[in-house]
Amino acid sequence: MPRTRQPEVSNDIRRLITQIRALLGKGEELPPERTLATQLNVNRHRLRLALETMREASELPRPVIRRNGPPILKGDVVIQDTNALEVIELRMVLEPAIARLAAVRASPVQIAKILEAATTPTGVARTTGDIAFHKLLADSSGNQLAASLYAFLRHVGADQRLHIPATTEITRERIQIRDVEHRNIAEAIASRSPDAAEQAMRTHLRRVQREIADRLSPLETV
């Protein structure tokens, strides 16, 4: 049987994709289609063609289909019944699998972004850099449900009601330690090594878990 020819991407759609990549490269979330079309001065039909092309190349996740009815999980309700240790425990279940999937499914463009995000840029807040890196991995897993669960976990974990005061100052050295762990994960993904990516993520999250436990221990011994 003859092969089905893939539709060609026109030059104007390629240029539009380049503009969208530039926005993503700044760590920005894409706005709704209507807003993005206005921002890029393009009609929504062409914008959708560009977005769909990027989704086919696994550069963007598929949009979540929202159905009527209440959500299964409500962040405010969950936050009342959990704590920071439970959040990191669940991250340790989910994120090694995400890293493993990313090592298999991430596109070359996504891998380049992951490698770049593994090092926190000067002037970028520690938490901002950390979330950006882990979100890139989740979005590169090729599993929209996993990406949505990760986003929900970080939403819960970022709530002020779960905040634990730091016992020591967050120094540049501590950020560098975190960046080394991120680079180990990123390089394993770039090498297409799912076992190494999973193990590197597990090692990273174990250290985070120890940090959280250490910050909680003074409160527990009062």
Salt bridges, closest charged atoms under 4 A:
GLU8 OE2 - ARG5 NH2 3.58
ASP12 OD2 - ARG46 NH1 2.28
GLU29 OE2 - LYS135 NZ 3.34
GLU33 OE1 - ARG44 NH2 3.79
GLU33 OE1 - ARG48 NE 2.65
GLU52 OE1 - ARG55 NH1 3.99
GLU52 OE2 - ARG62 NH1 2.75
GLU56 OE2 - ARG62 NH2 2.93
GLU59 OE2 - ARG21 NH2 2.61
ASP76 OD1 - ARG161 NH2 2.80
GLU95 OE2 - ARG91 NE 2.39
GLU95 OE1 - HIS134 ND1 2.61
ASP130 OD1 - HIS134 NE2 3.33
ASP130 OD2 - ARG154 NH2 2.93
ASP130 OD1 - ARG178 NH1 3.74
ASP130 OD1 - HIS182 NE2 3.23
ASP139 OD2 - LYS135 NZ 2.72
ASP159 OD1 - ARG161 NE 2.90
ASP179 OD1 - ARG178 NE 3.21
GLU181 OE1 - HIS204 ND1 2.58
GLU181 OE2 - ARG207 NE 2.60
ASP195 OD1 - ARG100 NH1 2.73
GLU198 OE1 - ARG100 NH1 2.72
GLU198 OE2 - ARG202 NH2 2.68
GLU211 OE1 - ARG126 NH2 3.71
GLU211 OE1 - ARG174 NH2 3.62
GLU211 OE2 - ARG207 NH1 2.59
